[in-house]
Amino acid sequence: MINKLIKTKEDYNLALSRIEDLMDAEANSLEAEELELLATLVELYEDDHYAIDFPDPVESIQFRMEQLGLNQQNLVPLIGSKSKVSEVLNKKRPLTLSMMRSLHKNLGIPAEILLQKAGSNFPETVPDIKWQRFPLKEMSKRGWIKSFGKINDSAEESTRFFIKDCCPGAETIEACFRENAGNRTNTKTDMYSLNAWCMRVMSITYKKNLPKKFNPESFTSDNLKEIAKLSFFETGPLLAKEFLEKHGIHLIIERHLPKTYLDGAALVLDDMTPVVGLTLRYDRIDNFWFCLLHELAHIILHLGKNNHRLFVDDMDVRIPENKKNKSIEEEADSLAMESLIPNEIWISSAAKINSTTENVISLSEELRIHPACIAGRIRFENNNFKLLSRLIGSGKIRKLFEA
C-alpha cells in the first residue's frame, strides 16, 4: 500500500497499477479508502508534473482575429501602434498588462490565457497612479526594478512588483502612497520619485530583523542626548545605527533620487516599527547629526499620533509655507538642537558670541559632541555657509556606511 507522497515516476506508475486493481472495491471498505488516498496522491503528482499548458497568448490573439475577421490595423486601438501590433504578433514584444486588459475586454480572450496562470485575473487598475511617471530608468539602473520588455511599456508590471516587495503588508497600492505630515518639501519635488525612495527604504527594512521591538515609552528625549554624544567619535554614525537598532528603530542610508531634494525621512511600518531614512545628500558631519536627530524627534513627538505615518524633510526648507504644519517642524528642530547643544549653554557660549575655531573646539570638548555640530549651527544662525567650512566634516559620512 502506498501511503506517502508520490515523488518519482516509478512510484507514480506503481500507484496507477494499484488503482487499476482497486477499481472494483466495495464502498466503505479498506480497499475503497486506499483507492481514495491513491487517487489524491496521483492528482497531486500530476498537478506538479503534468500541468496542462495554456494556449500561447499570441496564437490565441491570432485565432480570435481570424474568428472575428480582424486585421492588424484593427488591433492598433488595443495595443498602441502599428509597430507594436507587428512586434507583439511576431513575438518580439511582450504583452503588457494594459494590452492584456484591452484584449480581454474587446476580444474576449480569457485572462488566464493572457497571464498564463490558472484561475488568475488582472490586478485592479489604480486610476490615480500614472505608472510611467516613476523614475523608471534610474530605478532600473539601481537594480530596484526589473523591466518586462521595454521599460516604459512595462511600467505598471515593474512598479507593481517593486511596490509588493516594498509594502508586503499593504492591502492596496494606494496605501504605499502615504501622506507627508510635515510638509517640509521643495515645491519642485517630484512626488513619484519621492514615493519611490520612501518605498525603497521600506523594502530594505523588511529584509532586516531588529534585535528588539520598539517601545515608545522607553525611547525619549534623553536617548537623543545620548545619541548626540556619539558624534564625538569618528565612528559615531555607525554607533548611532547600532544604538537605534537595539531600541527597535531602523536607520537606513539610501542615496536620494533626482528631483527629490531630500535629506531624510521618518516613517512607521505596518507593525508600527519606526524607520529613519537618510540620503546623505550633502555628506557632511553636521548635516548627518542634525538630520538624524530631527527625524528621531519626529518619532518621539509626532509619528503615529494623529495618524501621522510619514515625515519627509528637505532641510533647506526652513520655514514651511503651511502654517498649520509649521509647529511640527519647529518642534522637531527645537528638540534636535536642544539634544546637541542645550539652549541655556548656547545663548551665553563663547562659540556663539565669538565664532572662532578655538571657541568651537572648546565648546565641543565641554559638551562631548563633534565640533561640526557647533559649526553647523553657527553657519545656519548666521545664514553664512562659508563660515567654519573646515570644521563641518565634508565627505566624512558616506564612506563609513560604504565600508
C-alpha positions as MATLAB code, in Angstrom:
seq = 'MINKLIKTKEDYNLALSRIEDLMDAEANSLEAEELELLATLVELYEDDHYAIDFPDPVESIQFRMEQLGLNQQNLVPLIGSKSKVSEVLNKKRPLTLSMMRSLHKNLGIPAEILLQKAGSNFPETVPDIKWQRFPLKEMSKRGWIKSFGKINDSAEESTRFFIKDCCPGAETIEACFRENAGNRTNTKTDMYSLNAWCMRVMSITYKKNLPKKFNPESFTSDNLKEIAKLSFFETGPLLAKEFLEKHGIHLIIERHLPKTYLDGAALVLDDMTPVVGLTLRYDRIDNFWFCLLHELAHIILHLGKNNHRLFVDDMDVRIPENKKNKSIEEEADSLAMESLIPNEIWISSAAKINSTTENVISLSEELRIHPACIAGRIRFENNNFKLLSRLIGSGKIRKLFEA';
ca = [
       0.000    0.000    0.000;
       1.316    3.438   -0.940;
       0.624    5.903    1.898;
       3.174    8.622    1.214;
       3.643   11.392   -1.326;
       4.485   10.226   -4.827;
       7.867   11.716   -5.729;
       9.199    9.540   -8.581;
       7.919    8.240  -11.892;
       8.310    4.700  -10.544;
       6.059    5.480   -7.543;
       3.572    7.089   -9.937;
       3.375    4.012  -12.171;
       3.016    1.703   -9.153;
       0.152    3.869   -7.862;
      -1.635    3.751  -11.243;
      -1.268   -0.031  -11.323;
      -2.655   -0.336   -7.797;
      -5.575    1.987   -8.644;
      -6.466   -0.294  -11.539;
      -6.533   -3.288   -9.158;
      -8.807   -1.406   -6.747;
     -11.354   -0.073   -9.208;
     -13.958   -2.662   -8.161;
     -13.513   -2.075   -4.406;
     -16.702   -2.128   -2.344;
     -17.875    1.130   -0.808;
     -16.710    1.874    2.764;
     -14.143   -0.939    2.604;
     -10.431   -0.616    3.413;
      -9.739   -1.044   -0.320;
     -12.078    1.865   -1.126;
     -10.234    4.071    1.373;
      -6.936    3.063   -0.191;
      -8.303    3.886   -3.631;
      -9.389    7.365   -2.490;
      -5.985    8.043   -0.938;
      -4.112    6.864   -4.044;
      -6.310    8.969   -6.320;
      -5.496   12.056   -4.240;
      -1.756   11.330   -4.268;
      -1.776   10.745   -8.035;
      -3.668   14.011   -8.575;
      -1.096   15.939   -6.551;
       1.740   14.388   -8.534;
       0.069   15.118  -11.870;
      -0.669   18.722  -10.906;
       3.022   19.187  -10.178;
       4.484   17.247  -13.118;
       1.854   17.272  -15.838;
       0.349   20.729  -15.635;
      -1.857   21.491  -18.593;
      -0.259   24.107  -20.806;
      -2.349   27.116  -21.731;
      -2.654   28.103  -25.378;
       0.030   30.567  -26.427;
      -1.281   34.140  -25.874;
      -0.188   35.357  -29.310;
      -1.697   32.331  -31.020;
      -4.901   32.991  -29.082;
      -4.936   36.572  -30.364;
      -4.411   35.382  -33.929;
      -7.169   32.803  -33.530;
      -9.632   35.465  -32.321;
      -8.582   37.764  -35.170;
      -9.393   35.002  -37.634;
     -12.714   34.257  -35.940;
     -13.758   37.922  -35.962;
     -12.292   38.764  -39.365;
      -9.854   41.321  -37.948;
      -6.564   42.532  -39.363;
      -3.541   44.092  -37.671;
      -4.931   47.605  -38.134;
      -7.948   46.623  -36.011;
      -5.593   45.881  -33.103;
      -3.952   49.319  -33.058;
      -6.520   50.810  -30.612;
      -5.980   47.785  -28.333;
      -2.187   47.524  -28.428;
      -0.980   51.025  -29.241;
       0.535   51.414  -32.720;
       1.173   49.537  -35.970;
       4.731   48.763  -34.966;
       3.673   47.476  -31.541;
       0.998   45.257  -33.076;
       3.517   43.820  -35.519;
       6.098   43.218  -32.797;
       3.545   41.554  -30.495;
       2.212   39.253  -33.209;
       5.777   38.323  -34.197;
       6.632   37.675  -30.528;
       9.267   40.393  -30.493;
       7.476   42.464  -27.832;
       5.856   41.054  -24.654;
       2.257   41.850  -23.835;
       1.826   44.435  -21.107;
      -0.970   44.464  -18.536;
      -2.704   47.348  -20.295;
      -2.596   45.450  -23.608;
      -3.915   42.304  -21.932;
      -6.787   44.157  -20.284;
      -7.786   45.670  -23.613;
      -7.543   42.365  -25.486;
      -9.581   40.652  -22.773;
     -12.253   43.333  -22.825;
     -12.532   43.746  -26.594;
     -11.677   40.294  -27.966;
     -12.888   38.168  -25.074;
      -9.611   36.319  -24.601;
      -9.609   34.807  -21.085;
      -7.322   36.482  -18.570;
      -5.749   33.183  -17.515;
      -4.607   32.546  -21.124;
      -3.075   36.007  -21.430;
      -1.480   35.729  -17.976;
      -0.641   32.022  -18.434;
      -1.848   31.113  -14.978;
      -4.880   29.066  -13.970;
      -7.657   30.975  -12.248;
      -5.800   34.276  -12.448;
      -7.270   37.659  -13.167;
      -5.856   41.098  -13.808;
      -4.891   43.268  -10.835;
      -7.276   46.130  -10.255;
      -6.396   49.342  -12.003;
      -5.351   52.323   -9.892;
      -6.571   55.357  -11.840;
      -4.756   57.914   -9.661;
      -1.324   56.423  -10.399;
       0.472   57.176  -13.664;
       2.962   54.326  -13.827;
       5.211   55.942  -16.436;
       5.843   58.894  -14.118;
       8.006   56.832  -11.779;
      11.758   57.366  -12.367;
      11.902   54.006  -14.123;
      15.319   54.339  -15.763;
      17.015   55.359  -12.524;
      15.183   52.676  -10.561;
      16.280   50.086  -13.106;
      19.844   51.383  -13.063;
      19.973   50.939   -9.289;
      18.514   47.439   -9.517;
      15.280   48.349   -7.752;
      13.075   47.077  -10.581;
      13.285   44.584  -13.404;
      11.811   45.520  -16.738;
       9.495   43.211  -18.667;
      10.391   44.265  -22.166;
      10.811   47.959  -22.900;
      10.891   49.791  -19.596;
       8.192   52.396  -20.333;
       5.856   49.759  -21.762;
       6.248   47.588  -18.665;
       5.999   50.471  -16.187;
       2.961   49.054  -14.397;
       4.309   45.500  -14.137;
       7.764   46.603  -12.954;
       6.424   49.070  -10.422;
       3.791   46.681   -9.056;
       6.496   44.103   -8.307;
       8.565   46.849   -6.683;
       5.662   48.015   -4.523;
       4.782   44.461   -3.490;
       8.388   43.958   -2.385;
       8.384   47.271   -0.508;
       4.985   47.013    1.121;
       4.131   43.326    1.643;
       1.569   44.186    4.306;
      -0.244   46.863    2.310;
      -3.767   45.904    1.261;
      -3.772   48.261   -1.709;
      -1.186   50.115   -3.717;
      -2.651   53.414   -2.560;
      -1.611   52.505    0.993;
       2.010   52.849   -0.081;
       1.492   56.482   -1.010;
       1.460   57.913    2.471;
       0.661   61.497    3.303;
       3.632   63.650    4.280;
       2.544   65.173    7.572;
       5.401   67.634    7.917;
       5.158   69.373    4.555;
       8.878   70.168    4.521;
       9.360   69.545    0.828;
      10.704   71.642   -2.001;
       7.991   72.907   -4.338;
       9.952   71.343   -7.229;
       9.830   67.871   -5.658;
       8.661   65.085   -7.951;
       6.248   63.091   -5.804;
       6.669   59.882   -7.805;
      10.426   59.964   -7.201;
       9.851   60.797   -3.547;
       7.416   57.909   -3.087;
       9.786   55.543   -4.903;
      12.584   56.480   -2.498;
      10.359   56.011    0.561;
       9.212   52.613   -0.655;
      12.797   51.570   -1.350;
      13.666   52.404    2.253;
      10.703   50.319    3.398;
      11.806   47.369    1.264;
      15.227   47.345    2.921;
      13.697   47.248    6.394;
      11.616   44.176    5.573;
      14.847   42.299    4.862;
      16.391   43.266    8.223;
      15.473   41.773   11.590;
      15.958   44.023   14.605;
      17.048   42.526   17.934;
      14.260   44.253   19.840;
      10.744   45.566   19.269;
      10.326   49.331   19.575;
       8.780   50.590   22.812;
       7.760   54.268   22.514;
       7.656   54.653   26.290;
      11.315   53.725   26.658;
      12.637   55.940   23.856;
      12.671   59.567   24.996;
      14.493   62.859   24.567;
      17.137   61.588   26.992;
      18.053   58.989   24.382;
      18.567   61.758   21.847;
      21.120   63.357   24.136;
      22.930   60.018   24.381;
      22.948   59.712   20.595;
      24.207   63.282   20.176;
      27.272   62.470   22.283;
      28.138   59.626   19.902;
      29.005   62.350   17.373;
      32.203   62.946   19.346;
      33.610   59.682   17.977;
      34.934   59.099   14.467;
      32.678   56.062   14.040;
      29.783   57.807   15.783;
      27.312   57.343   12.897;
      27.820   53.576   13.000;
      27.486   53.566   16.779;
      24.235   55.503   16.407;
      22.891   52.925   13.958;
      23.739   50.134   16.414;
      22.162   52.075   19.298;
      18.923   52.613   17.362;
      18.645   49.011   16.208;
      18.936   47.869   19.826;
      15.954   50.130   20.548;
      13.906   48.704   17.666;
      14.462   51.550   15.182;
      15.754   51.089   11.647;
      18.359   53.515   10.300;
      18.586   53.196    6.524;
      21.036   55.072    4.319;
      19.759   55.354    0.738;
      21.018   57.843   -1.832;
      18.357   60.331   -2.913;
      16.700   60.182   -6.309;
      16.860   63.143   -8.705;
      14.146   65.742   -8.114;
      13.513   64.672   -4.526;
      15.549   67.411   -2.762;
      15.579   65.102    0.206;
      17.748   64.884    3.323;
      15.813   62.442    5.449;
      12.522   60.880    6.446;
      10.823   59.300    9.434;
       8.103   56.732    8.881;
       6.435   53.749   10.521;
       5.868   50.311    9.042;
       2.549   48.480    9.269;
       3.599   46.962   12.613;
       4.474   50.471   13.899;
       8.237   49.880   13.769;
       9.881   53.300   13.263;
      12.283   53.903   10.398;
      14.706   56.766    9.822;
      15.944   57.098    6.257;
      18.811   59.431    5.389;
      20.149   60.299    1.933;
      23.500   61.888    2.906;
      22.735   64.365    0.143;
      25.392   66.745    1.461;
      27.638   64.127    3.111;
      28.694   66.365    5.994;
      29.066   65.534    9.675;
      26.945   68.475   10.814;
      24.179   67.629    8.334;
      24.129   63.941    9.319;
      23.700   64.556   13.037;
      21.113   67.282   12.738;
      19.055   65.301   10.187;
      19.242   62.150   12.289;
      18.154   63.900   15.475;
      15.435   65.823   13.647;
      13.891   62.587   12.329;
      14.229   60.924   15.733;
      12.483   63.950   17.252;
       9.586   63.277   14.870;
       9.466   59.686   16.133;
       9.268   60.842   19.745;
       6.925   63.794   19.248;
       4.733   63.077   16.261;
       4.993   59.729   14.492;
       1.906   57.560   14.956;
      -0.022   60.413   16.560;
      -2.991   61.978   14.755;
      -2.470   59.349   12.007;
       0.943   60.806   11.108;
       2.879   57.963    9.470;
       5.447   59.770    7.338;
       7.604   62.877    7.536;
       9.957   63.757    4.684;
      12.391   66.605    5.084;
      14.384   68.901    2.861;
      16.446   70.734    5.474;
      16.983   73.618    3.081;
      13.291   74.430    3.592;
      13.439   76.195    6.936;
      10.065   77.927    7.076;
       7.169   75.735    5.922;
       4.595   77.621    3.885;
       1.738   75.720    5.529;
       1.282   77.489    8.878;
      -0.786   74.612   10.236;
       2.192   72.266    9.984;
       4.868   74.821   10.839;
       4.831   73.952   14.548;
       5.515   70.283   13.824;
       8.784   71.011   12.038;
       9.770   73.688   14.536;
       9.212   71.261   17.401;
      11.444   68.676   15.745;
      14.112   71.302   15.012;
      14.000   72.553   18.588;
      14.367   69.097   20.132;
      17.205   68.202   17.755;
      19.115   71.405   18.577;
      18.500   71.032   22.300;
      19.797   67.454   22.179;
      23.024   68.599   20.583;
      23.564   71.914   22.384;
      21.306   72.797   25.334;
      19.957   76.289   24.778;
      20.905   77.513   28.243;
      24.534   76.758   27.386;
      24.334   78.017   23.819;
      22.959   81.508   24.454;
      25.940   82.511   26.603;
      28.650   80.411   24.966;
      31.844   81.964   23.613;
      31.324   79.993   20.387;
      28.051   81.809   19.720;
      29.334   85.245   20.710;
      32.709   84.948   19.002;
      32.642   82.130   16.467;
      36.319   81.263   16.238;
      37.671   77.769   15.601;
      39.235   77.772   19.058;
      35.914   78.591   20.762;
      34.041   75.972   18.722;
      36.512   73.233   19.642;
      36.454   74.298   23.287;
      32.654   74.016   23.435;
      32.715   70.666   21.609;
      35.061   69.257   24.247;
      32.891   70.646   27.023;
      29.724   69.077   25.574;
      31.465   65.984   24.190;
      29.958   66.448   20.737;
      31.657   66.845   17.367;
      32.751   70.418   16.552;
      30.964   70.086   13.196;
      27.633   70.155   15.031;
      28.525   73.509   16.612;
      29.941   74.907   13.384;
      26.788   73.859   11.537;
      24.559   75.713   13.985;
      26.672   78.861   13.706;
      26.513   78.734    9.907;
      22.752   78.257    9.980;
      22.015   81.000   12.517;
      24.207   83.464   10.632;
      22.882   82.291    7.259;
      26.506   82.199    6.148;
      27.576   78.801    4.863;
      31.142   79.863    4.186;
      31.925   80.136    7.886;
      34.000   77.426    9.586;
      33.938   75.266    6.456;
      36.950   73.263    7.654;
      35.060   72.066   10.717;
      31.869   70.671    9.185;
      33.393   67.359    8.065;
      32.628   67.243    4.350;
      32.919   63.782    2.787;
      33.231   62.016    6.139;
      29.923   60.144    6.492;
      29.105   58.186    3.341;
      32.385   56.293    3.357;
      31.582   54.947    6.834;
      28.425   53.262    5.573;
      30.020   52.071    2.336;
      32.952   50.389    4.085;
];
